[in-house]
Amino acid sequence: MRVNDPRAIRALAHPLRLDLLELLGGISPATAARCAQMLGVSQASASYHLRQLARYGFVEEGESSGDQRERPWRIVSRNQTLDSAPGPAVDQLAQVEVEREAGKILDFIDRRAGETGPWRDASFRIGGTLPMTPEEVATAQEQIEAVMRPYIDRLDTDAPAPPPGGRWVRFFLAATPYPDLEES
């Protein structure tokens, strides 16, 4: 799913909406009540934000169980590509995403000691300040995407799930150019 409408991008720039999309990516379909319980928010809040996501085509109502009070929601696409052209909506979403990812990384650091050995060791952080050209950054991005492609492609199935012994794992990689130090 390609998203380039600034209003739709702005609609994503809310941490709870991103949490709902992430959750539905793993358990779709689910009711607002189940989402609220799993995310620790009120059902009214989850329901409101699910309706906002539906308004822009990110989620839709699933098949009803017959009980109108229990409307299941399902994610439309687990694989979304956002227009990265500079602009207020894209910048707002980027800021929310980075803050949210930092929180998830810090959360794992806090609970890492309680994880089993293989999962305790399964996290990593890569960072560095490297001398690169814009073309080299683009090449590195293409290479990273090629490495991740087999795992991303798993999202294209009707009910993606981790392989036996697996879990859902967050990946967040970013390249952020320094200011031009020669001009500073």
Phi, psi and omega in degrees: 000123179261128183244116179228002177282119181304327178293321178292320178296318178296324179298330179284341187282049177223125184305320181293323179294321177294321177297318180296317178298316179297315180296311180296333175298333180259334186234010183304136359275159177205149178282163175300323180298315180294317178299315181300316180298315183290331181263354178071037178235171179287153178296323179298318180294314179299317181297315179301311184289329174295320178295323177294319177296323179293323180303328181255010172084015180276327177227165176212162177290136177273187179292133182285147176275002182103337179266111183299336180285342182244078178273118176281149177245147176225151179284142180280316180213129178277347184243099183245138176243123181261143173297126183256016177298137181302144179169164184301320182293315180295318180294320179296315179296317180300318180296316179296317180298315182295316179299319181294316179295320178301319178298319180293322178295314179296324177298317179295318179302319180294326184255002184303320182299332180274356179279157175288161185314302182300321180283330177297324182269358187275000179263156175206159173228135177238128178211153177179160174248112189241144176280114185216157172265164176303324179294321179292323177297316179298319178295317178299319178298315179299319181292319178296316178298324178294321178295321184278343187308315180300328181279323177295321181297336176298336181289343184280359177276164181298321182225075182297142179212153176298150177294167179309130181081001182262174175218168169289136182231133179275137171236136176215113178237141181217146171243122182233104181299138173291162169296159178293107184290337179291327182273343184287000000 
